């Protein structure tokens, strides 16, 4: 039973990892594709509307006329805060650049800041929120006027605004007011459409988000693609293949695009019924369109729709502080309820230790202490079972032709020596969810991105490589080098196996012999933070086994 316990745990690990990588549930089928002006029903009576209808503002707002791009040059407005440096364009208006000052593209401290806007020339605007008339055949890029040429916020500065004004092809005056803060990634946005005409105008506040996916996937479990908070739960709109389109309809709390360790999100001030369509265009670009309910704008009236934009890290604490359930975008799968508290504990340790590698070691020790009684009971049960191995072998030989009699004699043997054959298995099974929660957390959190540990390990989110080789190594992803932590982890697993009593079944013994080799190859491309956890856990288990097995009966 002792060897079967380890074998069951190891095989469970392999199966669950393989399932999560290759056989994860497919996203639910999308409803039939709808037109860009699909009829989304207005909010029911008594439900707060996401759009405020009011009398039109004074004539200055209504009569401000924008010009088509061909008639007016594009202007760039620079916004500089302690957290980011952004460039807005008056055409759209839209964001042309958004660089995060606290995050670099590589571990080199002199490398460029992370750029949230990845579109190439001619791919259109990154993010636009416009009021589109129902009668308009597609959107039209308009050059707006801006009330500032630049904006700089220092630490402790008061929030400041930039106002864009323009008029679309049907004479609807549109005003977009952005409010920036010095200490947060969130940006407030109010979009107002005023109708100076003598007839009502129907339209919709359309949000369009375009981006290019990264060339390589960052986090081992990082999700890349669109997601939305639909009907109070996370819905990942996966459009993997070029030309693929998927749609979703319901009450939408926010929409976002997740790119490795970062996220671009549009959060309506009031969740409301609407539709979202995600596309993977043939150019390789992702395009997401969010359409809330249609708005009927009477003459001399204006409608205002408010949003919060978030362009920044997929940091659980920051997203939790932002609110609006945006922290739900960080998804650890079925281990979520365990993984997030473990991540908070990890961050708590780092707050005082200032080293995530040491924090991982401390977290591993803490988890080991919490499960010490269970693992102690498991190893003790293995030891008792080991003592019975000779008697069990004699019983198998004596009753090899009578399975029923063998089972009866075995149960009598367990009863006589007060040994529970499941005593070694159950404590291990109880711990499996925590092991997998740590596995998901350490393989998919931005906190470990470019986080140094010691010596050559300068990025706990990347595989550890001592020295870099120009030639390719089988089973290893670039960069190529010596995976020291992984080899130590495999060696520790081999030692742990040697300390465990040998199984009676020769076939099972052969499988157990190859497990350390299998795990070493499987972990060779895992993030070094995850390998560090597994190594420390193995070393602690070896110490615990040694203490129990060497203890005199």
C-alpha positions in Angstrom: 0.0 0.0 0.0 2.9 2.4 0.7 4.2 2.3 -2.9 0.7 2.4 -4.3 0.1 5.6 -2.3 3.0 7.4 -4.0 2.2 5.9 -7.4 -1.4 7.0 -7.1 -0.4 10.5 -6.1 2.2 10.8 -9.0 -0.2 9.4 -11.6 -3.0 11.8 -10.3 -0.5 14.7 -10.8 0.4 13.6 -14.3 -3.3 13.1 -15.3 -4.5 16.4 -13.9 -1.6 18.4 -15.5 -2.2 16.7 -18.8 -5.9 17.3 -18.6 -5.5 21.0 -17.8 -3.1 21.4 -20.7 -4.7 19.4 -23.4 -8.3 18.5 -22.4 -9.6 21.5 -20.6 -13.4 22.0 -21.2 -14.3 23.7 -24.4 -15.9 27.1 -24.1 -19.6 27.0 -24.4 -21.2 27.3 -27.9 -21.8 30.9 -28.9 -25.2 32.1 -30.0 -25.8 32.8 -33.7 -23.7 35.7 -34.9 -25.6 39.0 -34.8 -25.2 42.2 -36.8 -23.2 45.1 -35.4 -26.5 46.9 -34.5 -28.1 43.9 -32.9 -31.2 44.6 -30.8 -30.3 44.2 -27.2 -33.3 44.8 -25.0 -33.2 47.8 -22.7 -32.9 47.4 -19.0 -36.1 46.2 -17.3 -38.1 48.7 -15.2 -36.5 49.2 -11.8 -33.0 48.2 -13.0 -30.5 51.0 -13.0 -29.7 52.0 -16.6 -26.1 52.3 -17.7 -26.9 55.4 -19.8 -28.1 58.7 -18.4 -30.5 60.7 -20.5 -30.7 64.5 -19.8 -31.3 67.8 -21.5 -28.5 68.8 -23.8 -25.7 70.9 -22.4 -25.3 74.6 -23.5 -24.7 75.2 -27.2 -20.9 75.1 -26.9 -21.0 71.3 -26.3 -23.7 70.7 -29.0 -22.2 72.9 -31.7 -18.6 71.8 -31.4 -17.9 70.2 -34.8 -15.2 67.7 -35.4 -13.7 67.1 -38.9 -12.9 64.0 -40.9 -9.3 62.9 -40.5 -8.5 64.0 -44.1 -9.3 67.6 -43.2 -7.5 67.8 -39.9 -4.1 66.6 -38.8 -3.7 64.1 -36.0 -2.6 65.4 -32.6 -0.8 63.4 -30.0 -1.5 64.2 -26.3 1.1 62.8 -23.8 0.1 61.8 -20.3 2.8 61.1 -17.7 2.1 59.6 -14.3 4.2 57.8 -11.7 2.8 54.4 -13.0 2.6 54.9 -16.8 3.4 57.0 -19.8 0.6 57.2 -22.3 0.1 58.8 -25.7 -3.5 59.6 -26.8 -4.6 60.5 -30.3 -7.4 63.0 -31.0 -8.5 60.7 -33.9 -11.0 58.3 -32.3 -10.0 59.4 -29.8 -7.8 56.4 -28.9 -4.7 55.3 -27.1 -1.6 55.1 -29.3 0.9 54.0 -26.5 0.6 53.0 -22.9 3.9 52.1 -21.2 4.0 50.7 -17.7 6.9 52.2 -15.8 7.1 49.5 -13.1 7.5 46.6 -15.6 10.3 46.0 -18.1 10.2 43.8 -21.2 13.1 41.7 -20.0 15.1 41.1 -16.8 17.6 43.7 -18.0 16.9 46.8 -15.9 17.7 49.0 -18.9 15.2 47.2 -21.2 12.1 49.2 -22.5 9.0 49.5 -20.4 6.2 47.0 -21.2 4.0 48.4 -24.0 0.3 47.6 -23.7 -0.5 48.8 -27.3 0.9 46.2 -29.6 -0.8 47.1 -32.9 1.2 47.6 -36.1 0.8 50.5 -38.6 -2.5 50.3 -40.4 -4.3 48.0 -38.0 -6.7 50.6 -36.7 -7.2 52.0 -33.2 -6.4 50.1 -30.1 -9.4 51.2 -28.0 -12.3 53.3 -29.0 -15.7 54.0 -27.3 -18.0 55.9 -29.6 -21.7 56.6 -30.0 -22.7 55.0 -33.4 -26.0 55.9 -35.1 -28.1 52.9 -36.0 -28.4 54.2 -39.5 -24.6 54.6 -40.0 -23.0 51.9 -42.2 -19.9 51.4 -40.0 -17.8 53.7 -37.9 -16.0 56.8 -39.1 -12.7 58.1 -37.7 -13.2 61.7 -36.6 -10.5 64.1 -35.5 -11.6 65.6 -32.1 -10.4 68.7 -30.5 -8.6 68.3 -27.1 -8.5 70.9 -24.3 -4.9 70.0 -23.4 -1.7 69.2 -25.3 -0.1 67.2 -22.4 -0.7 66.2 -18.8 1.8 65.4 -16.1 0.9 64.0 -12.7 3.4 63.7 -9.8 3.0 61.6 -6.7 0.4 63.2 -4.6 -1.0 65.3 -7.4 -4.8 65.8 -7.7 -6.6 63.9 -10.5 -6.8 65.8 -13.7 -8.9 65.5 -16.9 -8.6 65.8 -20.6 -11.7 66.5 -22.7 -12.2 65.6 -26.3 -15.0 67.1 -28.4 -16.2 66.3 -31.9 -19.3 65.8 -34.1 -20.1 62.6 -36.0 -21.5 62.4 -39.6 -25.1 62.8 -38.4 -24.4 65.9 -36.4 -24.3 64.2 -33.0 -22.0 66.1 -30.7 -19.7 63.7 -28.8 -17.7 64.6 -25.7 -15.2 62.2 -24.1 -13.9 63.2 -20.6 -10.9 61.2 -19.3 -9.9 61.5 -15.7 -6.4 60.4 -14.7 -5.0 59.5 -11.3 -1.3 59.6 -10.1 -1.6 56.4 -7.9 -3.7 54.0 -9.9 -3.9 52.3 -13.3 -7.7 53.0 -13.5 -8.9 55.8 -15.8 -12.4 57.2 -15.5 -14.2 57.9 -18.8 -17.5 59.6 -19.5 -18.9 59.6 -23.1 -21.7 62.0 -23.8 -23.7 62.2 -27.1 -25.9 65.2 -27.6 -28.6 65.5 -30.3 -29.0 69.0 -31.7 -31.3 67.7 -34.5 -35.1 68.2 -34.6 -35.7 64.4 -34.9 -34.8 61.6 -32.5 -31.7 59.6 -33.2 -31.1 55.9 -32.3 -27.6 54.7 -31.5 -25.4 52.6 -29.4 -22.3 53.2 -27.3 -19.9 50.9 -29.1 -16.6 49.7 -27.5 -13.9 48.3 -29.8 -10.7 46.7 -28.5 -8.0 45.6 -30.9 -4.6 44.0 -30.1 -2.0 41.6 -31.3 -1.4 38.5 -29.2 2.2 37.9 -28.0 4.6 35.9 -30.1 5.3 33.6 -27.1 3.2 32.7 -24.1 4.6 34.1 -20.9 3.2 32.4 -17.8 3.0 28.6 -17.9 -0.7 28.8 -17.2 -1.3 32.3 -18.5 -4.5 32.8 -20.5 -4.2 34.9 -23.6 -7.4 36.2 -25.1 -10.7 38.0 -24.4 -12.7 37.5 -21.2 -15.8 39.1 -19.8 -17.8 39.1 -16.6 -21.0 37.7 -17.9 -24.0 37.1 -15.7 -21.8 37.3 -12.5 -19.2 34.8 -13.6 -16.1 34.7 -15.7 -16.5 33.8 -19.4 -13.3 33.3 -21.4 -14.0 34.0 -25.1 -11.4 31.8 -26.8 -10.8 32.6 -30.5 -7.6 30.6 -31.2 -7.8 30.1 -35.0 -7.6 32.9 -37.5 -11.1 33.7 -38.9 -12.8 32.4 -35.7 -15.6 34.4 -34.2 -17.4 33.9 -30.9 -20.2 35.9 -29.3 -21.8 36.1 -25.9 -25.0 37.9 -24.7 -26.1 38.7 -21.2 -25.5 41.1 -18.3 -21.9 42.3 -18.8 -19.9 43.7 -15.9 -16.7 44.2 -17.8 -14.8 43.1 -20.9 -11.0 42.7 -21.1 -8.1 41.3 -23.1 -5.5 39.3 -21.1 -2.0 39.2 -22.4 0.3 37.0 -20.4 0.8 39.0 -17.2 -1.2 42.1 -18.2 -4.8 43.1 -18.8 -6.7 45.8 -20.7 -10.2 46.2 -19.4 -13.3 48.3 -20.1 -15.6 48.4 -17.1 -19.1 50.0 -17.5 -20.1 51.9 -14.4 -23.3 50.0 -14.3 -23.4 46.3 -15.5 -26.2 45.9 -18.1 -27.5 43.6 -20.8 -25.4 43.6 -23.9 -23.4 41.5 -26.3 -19.7 40.9 -26.9 -18.2 39.5 -30.1 -14.6 38.4 -30.2 -12.8 37.8 -33.5 -9.4 36.4 -34.5 -8.7 38.2 -37.8 -6.7 36.7 -40.6 -4.0 39.4 -40.0 -3.4 37.8 -36.6 -5.1 40.6 -34.7 -7.7 40.1 -32.0 -10.8 42.3 -32.2 -13.5 42.6 -29.5 -16.7 44.6 -29.8 -19.0 45.3 -26.9 -22.5 46.6 -27.6 -24.9 47.6 -24.8 -28.6 48.3 -25.3 -29.6 50.7 -28.0 -30.3 54.3 -26.9 -33.1 56.5 -28.3 -31.9 60.1 -28.1 -34.7 62.7 -28.3 -34.1 66.2 -29.9 -32.2 68.6 -27.7 -31.2 65.8 -25.3 -28.0 64.1 -24.4 -27.0 60.6 -23.2 -24.0 59.8 -21.0 -22.3 56.5 -20.5 -19.6 56.1 -17.9 -16.8 53.6 -17.7 -13.6 52.8 -16.0 -10.6 51.7 -18.0 -7.8 49.5 -16.6 -4.5 49.0 -18.4 -2.0 47.4 -16.1 -0.7 44.2 -14.4 -2.8 41.1 -13.6 -2.0 41.6 -10.0 -4.6 40.2 -7.7 -4.3 42.8 -5.0 -4.4 45.7 -7.4 -7.4 44.3 -9.3 -9.2 43.6 -5.9 -8.6 47.2 -4.9 -10.0 48.4 -8.3 -13.3 46.6 -7.6 -16.1 45.8 -10.0 -15.2 42.1 -9.7 -12.2 42.7 -12.1 -10.1 40.4 -9.8 -12.2 37.5 -11.2 -10.2 37.8 -14.4 -7.4 36.0 -12.5 -8.5 32.4 -12.7 -6.8 29.4 -11.2 -9.3 26.9 -12.4 -10.8 24.4 -9.9 -8.1 25.3 -7.4 -9.2 29.0 -7.3 -10.6 28.9 -3.8 -7.3 27.6 -2.4 -4.9 29.3 -4.8 -5.8 32.9 -4.2 -5.4 32.7 -0.3 -2.0 31.0 -0.9 -1.0 33.9 -3.2 -2.0 36.5 -0.6 0.2 34.6 2.0 3.1 34.5 -0.5 2.8 38.3 -1.0 2.6 38.8 2.7 5.9 37.0 3.2 7.5 39.0 0.4 6.4 42.2 2.0 9.0 41.5 4.8 11.5 39.3 3.0 11.7 41.1 -0.3 12.6 37.9 -2.1 10.0 35.7 -3.7 12.3 32.7 -3.7 12.7 32.8 0.0 9.0 33.5 0.3 8.2 30.3 -1.7 10.5 28.3 0.6 8.7 29.8 3.7 5.3 29.1 2.2 6.2 25.5 1.4 7.4 25.0 5.0 4.1 26.6 6.3 2.0 24.2 4.2 4.1 21.3 5.3 3.6 22.2 8.9 -0.2 22.5 8.4 -0.3 19.0 6.9 2.3 17.6 9.3 -0.2 15.5 11.3 -1.7 14.0 8.1 1.6 13.2 6.5 3.0 11.8 9.8 0.0 9.5 10.0 0.5 8.5 6.4 4.2 7.7 6.8 3.5 5.9 10.0 0.9 3.8 8.3 3.4 3.0 5.6 5.9 1.9 8.2 3.4 -0.4 9.8 2.5 -1.9 6.5 6.2 -2.4 5.8 6.4 -4.6 8.9 3.6 -6.8 7.6 5.1 -7.3 4.1 6.7 -10.7 5.0 3.4 -12.0 6.4 1.4 -10.7 3.5 3.8 -12.4 1.0 3.3 -15.7 2.8 -0.5 -15.3 2.6 -0.3 -14.5 -1.1 1.7 -17.6 -1.7 -0.5 -19.8 0.5 -3.8 -18.7 -1.0 -2.8 -17.7 -4.5 -5.5 -19.9 -6.0 -8.3 -18.6 -3.7 -8.8 -14.9 -3.9 -11.7 -14.8 -1.5 -9.8 -16.7 1.2 -6.8 -14.4 0.7 -8.9 -11.3 1.3 -10.3 -12.8 4.4 -6.9 -13.6 5.8 -5.6 -10.2 4.9 -8.4 -8.4 6.7 -7.8 -10.6 9.7 -4.1 -9.7 9.6 -5.0 -5.9 9.5 -7.4 -6.4 12.4 -4.9 -8.3 14.5 -2.2 -5.7 14.1 -4.6 -2.7 14.1 -3.4 -1.5 10.7 -5.6 0.5 8.3 -4.6 -0.3 4.7 -6.0 3.0 3.6 -4.1 5.0 6.3 -1.3 5.8 3.9 -3.6 6.9 1.0 -6.3 9.1 2.6 -4.0 11.8 4.1 -2.2 12.1 0.8 -5.5 12.5 -1.1 -6.6 15.3 1.2 -3.4 17.2 0.3 -3.7 16.9 -3.4 -5.9 20.1 -3.9 -3.4 22.2 -2.0 -0.5 20.8 -4.1 -2.3 21.6 -7.3 -3.3 25.1 -6.0 0.3 25.9 -5.4 1.2 24.5 -8.8 -1.3 26.8 -10.5 -0.4 29.8 -8.4 3.4 29.6 -8.9 3.0 28.9 -12.6 0.7 31.9 -13.3 1.3 34.9 -11.1 2.8 38.2 -12.1 4.5 38.5 -8.8 7.2 36.0 -9.9 7.7 37.7 -13.3 11.4 38.9 -13.4 11.6 38.2 -9.6 15.2 37.2 -8.7 16.1 34.5 -6.2 19.8 33.8 -5.8 22.9 33.4 -8.0 21.9 32.7 -11.6 18.1 32.5 -10.9 17.0 36.0 -11.8 13.5 35.3 -13.0 11.3 32.9 -11.0 8.7 32.9 -13.8 11.2 31.4 -16.3 12.9 28.0 -16.3 16.3 28.0 -14.5 19.3 27.7 -16.7 22.9 27.8 -15.5 25.0 28.9 -18.5 23.5 29.4 -21.9 24.3 27.1 -24.8 24.0 27.9 -28.5 23.1 24.3 -29.4 19.7 22.8 -28.9 19.0 20.3 -26.1 16.3 17.6 -26.5 13.0 18.2 -24.5 14.3 21.7 -23.5 12.8 25.0 -24.6 15.0 28.0 -25.2 17.2 29.3 -23.7 19.3 26.2 -23.5 21.4 25.5 -20.4 21.8 23.4 -17.3 18.5 23.1 -15.4 20.1 22.9 -12.0 16.9 23.2 -9.8 15.1 20.6 -12.0 18.0 18.1 -11.7 18.1 18.6 -7.9 14.3 18.1 -7.8 14.7 14.8 -9.7 17.5 13.7 -7.4 15.4 14.5 -4.3 12.5 12.5 -5.7 14.8 9.6 -6.4 16.1 9.7 -2.8 12.5 9.9 -1.5 11.6 6.8 -3.6 14.6 4.9 -2.2 13.5 5.6 1.3 10.0 4.2 0.6 9.5 0.5 1.1 9.7 -1.5 -2.1 6.4 -2.8 -3.5 5.8 -6.5 -3.9 4.8 -6.2 -7.5 7.9 -6.1 -9.9 5.9 -4.3 -12.6 5.0 -1.6 -10.1 8.6 -1.4 -8.9 9.7 -0.6 -12.4 7.2 2.2 -12.8 8.3 3.7 -9.5 11.9 3.6 -10.7 11.1 5.7 -13.7 8.9 8.3 -12.0 11.8 10.6 -11.0 13.0 10.5 -14.6 9.5 11.3 -15.9 9.1 14.2 -13.5 12.5 15.6 -14.3 11.7 15.8 -18.0 8.2 17.2 -17.3 9.6 19.9 -15.0 12.5 20.9 -17.3 10.6 23.8 -18.8 8.5 24.7 -15.8 9.0 28.1 -14.1 11.9 28.0 -11.6 9.6 29.2 -8.8 7.4 26.1 -9.3 10.4 23.8 -9.4 11.8 25.5 -6.2 8.5 24.7 -4.4 8.6 21.1 -5.5 12.3 20.7 -4.5 11.7 22.1 -1.0 8.6 20.0 -0.5 10.6 16.9 -1.5 13.4 17.8 0.9 11.0 18.3 3.8 9.2 15.0 3.0 12.6 13.2 3.0 13.4 14.7 6.5 10.0 13.7 7.8 10.3 10.1 6.4 13.8 9.8 7.9 12.5 10.8 11.3 9.7 8.3 11.2 11.5 5.4 9.6 14.5 5.7 11.9 12.6 6.1 15.0 12.7 3.1 17.2 9.4 1.3 17.6 
